[in-house]
């Protein structure tokens, strides 16, 4: 009879997860910046993109102390 492993090791590619979250955040932020304004200024775009990227990252990563 073949021995079945009792423990499994799963590794997460944190870089890939972070990359996906950043890409989604950029897209969401860009759309949000243009939602009600046809030509938003640079600061508005940057703020919307930054906020959306951070929101996406916080969906997958926890920051701070427990």
C-alpha positions in Angstrom: 0.0 0.0 0.0 1.3 3.5 -1.0 1.8 5.9 1.9 -0.3 9.0 1.7 1.3 12.3 2.8 -0.2 13.6 6.0 0.9 17.2 5.5 0.8 19.4 2.4 2.8 22.5 1.8 1.2 25.2 -0.3 3.3 28.1 -1.4 1.7 31.3 -2.5 3.3 33.4 -5.1 3.0 36.7 -3.2 4.6 38.7 -6.0 2.0 37.5 -8.5 -0.9 38.1 -6.1 0.4 41.6 -5.4 0.9 42.2 -9.1 -2.7 41.2 -9.9 -4.0 43.5 -7.1 -2.0 46.5 -8.3 -3.2 45.9 -11.9 -6.8 45.7 -10.8 -6.3 48.8 -8.6 -4.9 50.8 -11.4 -7.9 50.0 -13.7 -10.4 50.6 -10.9 -8.8 53.9 -10.0 -8.5 55.1 -13.6 -12.2 54.4 -14.1 -13.2 56.0 -10.8 -11.2 59.2 -11.7 -13.1 59.5 -15.0 -16.5 58.5 -13.7 -18.0 61.9 -13.3 -15.3 64.1 -15.0 -14.4 63.7 -18.6 -10.9 65.1 -18.2 -9.8 64.9 -14.6 -6.6 66.6 -13.5 -3.4 64.7 -12.7 -3.8 64.9 -8.9 -7.4 63.5 -9.1 -6.2 60.6 -11.2 -3.2 59.8 -9.0 -5.4 60.0 -5.8 -8.0 57.7 -7.3 -5.5 55.2 -8.5 -3.5 55.2 -5.2 -6.7 54.6 -3.2 -7.9 51.8 -5.4 -4.5 50.1 -5.4 -4.3 50.2 -1.6 -7.9 48.9 -1.3 -7.0 46.0 -3.6 -3.8 45.2 -1.7 -5.7 45.3 1.6 -8.1 42.6 0.2 -5.2 40.1 0.1 -2.6 41.4 2.6 -3.0 42.5 6.2 -0.7 45.3 7.4 0.2 46.2 11.0 0.4 44.3 14.3 -1.9 41.7 15.5 
